Amino acid sequence: MKISSLSVALILSSSSVFAGNADSGLELYQEVEIERTISGEQYTDANCETCHGTEIYQREDRKATTYAKLESRVEGCNTNLDVGWFPEDVSDVAAYLNREYYKFAK
Ligand code: HEC
């Protein structure tokens, strides 16, 4: 009894790691508008490619080397920049970036 409910919990928690929805992540990624001064310039509509282009997701020495690290990097930029994404939004954007660039196996 105990063992079977434990394995159900494990299955649920391992699938929830990839629960992010890449399509809504793409929308969030494209529609975000960040208010911030970047390199001395005041923006009201900065986005995820104002500081770095998509090459940062594909560079040799990228910091996100696992799916979990990718999600925490997205969360890092979300928090540092006051983007205001909820945890499920961060998961969606991580799912989108994974589908498009990182391609970590599920
Ligand atoms: C104000 C500038 C700035 C903006 C805007 C910004 N980032 Fe970043 N981001 C950085 C910097 C700087 C790094 C590199 C940090 C490092 O090398 O440790 C980075 C790194 C990352 C990485 C990790 C890349 C890797 O090495 O694998 C991800 C993922 C990321 N950003 C996502 C986002 C997303 C999503 C947004 C939009 C909400 C965003 N960033 C907006 C500055 C920014």
py3Dmol code that shows the C-alpha trace and the ligand (Angstrom):
import py3Dmol

protein = """\
ATOM      1  CA  MET A   1       0.000   0.000   0.000  1.00  0.00           C
ATOM      2  CA  LYS A   2       2.621   2.490   1.073  1.00  0.00           C
ATOM      3  CA  ILE A   3       4.907   1.590  -1.796  1.00  0.00           C
ATOM      4  CA  SER A   4       2.266   2.015  -4.446  1.00  0.00           C
ATOM      5  CA  SER A   5       1.162   5.432  -3.230  1.00  0.00           C
ATOM      6  CA  LEU A   6       4.806   6.467  -3.071  1.00  0.00           C
ATOM      7  CA  SER A   7       5.366   5.469  -6.685  1.00  0.00           C
ATOM      8  CA  VAL A   8       2.245   7.359  -7.748  1.00  0.00           C
ATOM      9  CA  ALA A   9       3.612  10.423  -6.000  1.00  0.00           C
ATOM     10  CA  LEU A  10       6.958   9.986  -7.748  1.00  0.00           C
ATOM     11  CA  ILE A  11       5.325   9.679 -11.144  1.00  0.00           C
ATOM     12  CA  LEU A  12       3.240  12.778 -10.509  1.00  0.00           C
ATOM     13  CA  SER A  13       6.167  14.834  -9.293  1.00  0.00           C
ATOM     14  CA  SER A  14       8.487  13.758 -12.115  1.00  0.00           C
ATOM     15  CA  SER A  15       5.918  14.613 -14.773  1.00  0.00           C
ATOM     16  CA  SER A  16       5.201  17.975 -13.155  1.00  0.00           C
ATOM     17  CA  VAL A  17       8.831  18.972 -13.798  1.00  0.00           C
ATOM     18  CA  PHE A  18       7.835  19.208 -17.438  1.00  0.00           C
ATOM     19  CA  ALA A  19       4.360  20.535 -16.850  1.00  0.00           C
ATOM     20  CA  GLY A  20       5.156  23.856 -18.487  1.00  0.00           C
ATOM     21  CA  ASN A  21       3.200  24.648 -21.612  1.00  0.00           C
ATOM     22  CA  ALA A  22       5.611  25.744 -24.357  1.00  0.00           C
ATOM     23  CA  ASP A  23       2.927  27.487 -26.425  1.00  0.00           C
ATOM     24  CA  SER A  24       1.797  29.761 -23.637  1.00  0.00           C
ATOM     25  CA  GLY A  25       5.491  30.203 -22.765  1.00  0.00           C
ATOM     26  CA  LEU A  26       6.095  31.518 -26.275  1.00  0.00           C
ATOM     27  CA  GLU A  27       3.256  34.021 -25.850  1.00  0.00           C
ATOM     28  CA  LEU A  28       4.566  35.207 -22.487  1.00  0.00           C
ATOM     29  CA  TYR A  29       8.055  35.488 -23.928  1.00  0.00           C
ATOM     30  CA  GLN A  30       6.911  37.540 -26.907  1.00  0.00           C
ATOM     31  CA  GLU A  31       4.494  39.786 -25.047  1.00  0.00           C
ATOM     32  CA  VAL A  32       6.537  40.700 -21.983  1.00  0.00           C
ATOM     33  CA  GLU A  33       7.264  44.418 -21.492  1.00  0.00           C
ATOM     34  CA  ILE A  34       9.829  45.263 -18.850  1.00  0.00           C
ATOM     35  CA  GLU A  35      10.272  48.729 -17.339  1.00  0.00           C
ATOM     36  CA  ARG A  36      13.923  49.206 -16.677  1.00  0.00           C
ATOM     37  CA  THR A  37      17.020  51.274 -17.361  1.00  0.00           C
ATOM     38  CA  ILE A  38      19.400  49.215 -19.454  1.00  0.00           C
ATOM     39  CA  SER A  39      22.813  50.598 -20.381  1.00  0.00           C
ATOM     40  CA  GLY A  40      21.674  54.084 -19.429  1.00  0.00           C
ATOM     41  CA  GLU A  41      18.550  53.922 -21.524  1.00  0.00           C
ATOM     42  CA  GLN A  42      15.076  53.950 -19.970  1.00  0.00           C
ATOM     43  CA  TYR A  43      12.790  51.274 -21.385  1.00  0.00           C
ATOM     44  CA  THR A  44       9.108  50.630 -20.795  1.00  0.00           C
ATOM     45  CA  ASP A  45       9.007  47.775 -23.257  1.00  0.00           C
ATOM     46  CA  ALA A  46      12.252  45.883 -22.851  1.00  0.00           C
ATOM     47  CA  ASN A  47      11.933  42.184 -23.501  1.00  0.00           C
ATOM     48  CA  CYS A  48      13.920  39.009 -23.014  1.00  0.00           C
ATOM     49  CA  GLU A  49      16.165  39.857 -25.954  1.00  0.00           C
ATOM     50  CA  THR A  50      16.999  43.456 -25.056  1.00  0.00           C
ATOM     51  CA  CYS A  51      20.080  42.461 -23.024  1.00  0.00           C
ATOM     52  CA  HIS A  52      20.900  39.153 -24.642  1.00  0.00           C
ATOM     53  CA  GLY A  53      19.785  37.625 -27.896  1.00  0.00           C
ATOM     54  CA  THR A  54      18.860  34.006 -28.327  1.00  0.00           C
ATOM     55  CA  GLU A  55      22.560  33.173 -28.713  1.00  0.00           C
ATOM     56  CA  ILE A  56      22.836  33.175 -24.914  1.00  0.00           C
ATOM     57  CA  TYR A  57      20.605  30.075 -24.850  1.00  0.00           C
ATOM     58  CA  GLN A  58      22.886  28.299 -27.307  1.00  0.00           C
ATOM     59  CA  ARG A  59      26.374  29.399 -26.255  1.00  0.00           C
ATOM     60  CA  GLU A  60      28.989  26.749 -25.512  1.00  0.00           C
ATOM     61  CA  ASP A  61      29.324  27.699 -21.859  1.00  0.00           C
ATOM     62  CA  ARG A  62      25.669  28.316 -21.132  1.00  0.00           C
ATOM     63  CA  LYS A  63      24.700  28.207 -17.496  1.00  0.00           C
ATOM     64  CA  ALA A  64      21.580  26.168 -17.876  1.00  0.00           C
ATOM     65  CA  THR A  65      22.930  22.651 -18.228  1.00  0.00           C
ATOM     66  CA  THR A  66      19.833  20.815 -17.011  1.00  0.00           C
ATOM     67  CA  TYR A  67      16.113  21.478 -17.264  1.00  0.00           C
ATOM     68  CA  ALA A  68      15.981  22.403 -13.575  1.00  0.00           C
ATOM     69  CA  LYS A  69      18.789  24.927 -14.032  1.00  0.00           C
ATOM     70  CA  LEU A  70      17.057  26.375 -17.071  1.00  0.00           C
ATOM     71  CA  GLU A  71      13.932  26.936 -15.021  1.00  0.00           C
ATOM     72  CA  SER A  72      15.917  28.590 -12.241  1.00  0.00           C
ATOM     73  CA  ARG A  73      17.677  30.881 -14.734  1.00  0.00           C
ATOM     74  CA  VAL A  74      14.350  31.988 -16.137  1.00  0.00           C
ATOM     75  CA  GLU A  75      13.190  32.548 -12.564  1.00  0.00           C
ATOM     76  CA  GLY A  76      16.404  34.520 -11.936  1.00  0.00           C
ATOM     77  CA  CYS A  77      15.779  36.968 -14.776  1.00  0.00           C
ATOM     78  CA  ASN A  78      12.082  37.115 -13.785  1.00  0.00           C
ATOM     79  CA  THR A  79      12.915  38.103 -10.210  1.00  0.00           C
ATOM     80  CA  ASN A  80      15.847  40.405 -10.935  1.00  0.00           C
ATOM     81  CA  LEU A  81      13.889  42.347 -13.512  1.00  0.00           C
ATOM     82  CA  ASP A  82      10.535  42.427 -11.686  1.00  0.00           C
ATOM     83  CA  VAL A  83       8.849  40.827 -14.656  1.00  0.00           C
ATOM     84  CA  GLY A  84       6.019  39.616 -12.468  1.00  0.00           C
ATOM     85  CA  TRP A  85       5.626  36.115 -13.908  1.00  0.00           C
ATOM     86  CA  PHE A  86       3.971  33.587 -11.626  1.00  0.00           C
ATOM     87  CA  PRO A  87       5.773  30.267 -11.042  1.00  0.00           C
ATOM     88  CA  GLU A  88       3.584  28.568 -13.660  1.00  0.00           C
ATOM     89  CA  ASP A  89       4.464  31.313 -16.154  1.00  0.00           C
ATOM     90  CA  VAL A  90       8.156  30.706 -15.477  1.00  0.00           C
ATOM     91  CA  SER A  91       7.558  26.975 -16.087  1.00  0.00           C
ATOM     92  CA  ASP A  92       5.836  27.751 -19.374  1.00  0.00           C
ATOM     93  CA  VAL A  93       8.674  30.003 -20.556  1.00  0.00           C
ATOM     94  CA  ALA A  94      11.235  27.361 -19.525  1.00  0.00           C
ATOM     95  CA  ALA A  95       9.249  24.794 -21.525  1.00  0.00           C
ATOM     96  CA  TYR A  96       9.288  27.119 -24.524  1.00  0.00           C
ATOM     97  CA  LEU A  97      13.038  27.807 -24.286  1.00  0.00           C
ATOM     98  CA  ASN A  98      13.664  24.094 -23.864  1.00  0.00           C
ATOM     99  CA  ARG A  99      11.615  23.206 -26.934  1.00  0.00           C
ATOM    100  CA  GLU A 100      13.249  25.897 -29.028  1.00  0.00           C
ATOM    101  CA  TYR A 101      16.891  25.956 -27.854  1.00  0.00           C
ATOM    102  CA  TYR A 102      17.972  23.774 -24.974  1.00  0.00           C
ATOM    103  CA  LYS A 103      16.287  20.525 -25.966  1.00  0.00           C
ATOM    104  CA  PHE A 104      16.864  18.689 -22.709  1.00  0.00           C
ATOM    105  CA  ALA A 105      15.412  15.207 -22.875  1.00  0.00           C
ATOM    106  CA  LYS A 106      12.188  14.669 -20.998  1.00  0.00           C
TER     107      LYS A 106
END
"""
ligand_1 = """\
43
HEC
C 18.619 43.574 -17.921
C 19.173 42.586 -18.839
C 18.441 41.258 -19.035
C 17.154 41.082 -19.445
C 16.119 42.131 -19.830
C 16.927 39.646 -19.456
N 18.048 38.977 -19.093
Fe 18.320 36.941 -19.077
N 20.258 37.206 -18.604
C 20.891 38.414 -18.395
C 22.299 38.178 -18.121
C 23.342 39.261 -17.833
C 22.484 36.768 -18.183
C 23.781 35.988 -17.978
C 23.995 35.677 -16.537
C 25.206 34.774 -16.389
O 25.996 34.627 -17.327
O 25.299 34.177 -15.336
C 21.179 36.196 -18.503
C 20.965 34.842 -18.635
C 19.748 34.254 -18.950
C 19.532 32.826 -19.093
C 20.570 31.724 -18.929
C 21.331 31.507 -20.214
C 22.304 30.342 -20.093
O 23.495 30.597 -19.845
O 21.866 29.169 -20.232
C 18.212 32.661 -19.367
C 17.480 31.343 -19.604
C 17.619 33.984 -19.405
N 18.583 34.925 -19.170
C 16.288 34.232 -19.632
C 15.735 35.501 -19.705
C 14.326 35.729 -19.925
C 13.272 34.645 -20.108
C 14.160 37.088 -19.950
C 12.863 37.861 -20.120
C 11.976 37.844 -18.996
C 15.468 37.698 -19.747
N 16.389 36.705 -19.589
C 15.719 39.054 -19.746
C 20.301 39.663 -18.456
C 19.005 39.933 -18.838
"""
view = py3Dmol.view(width=600, height=400)
view.addModel(protein, "pdb")
view.setStyle({"model": 0}, {"cartoon": {"style": "trace"}})
view.addModel(ligand_1, "xyz")
view.setStyle({"model": 1}, {"stick": {}})
view.zoomTo()
view.show()
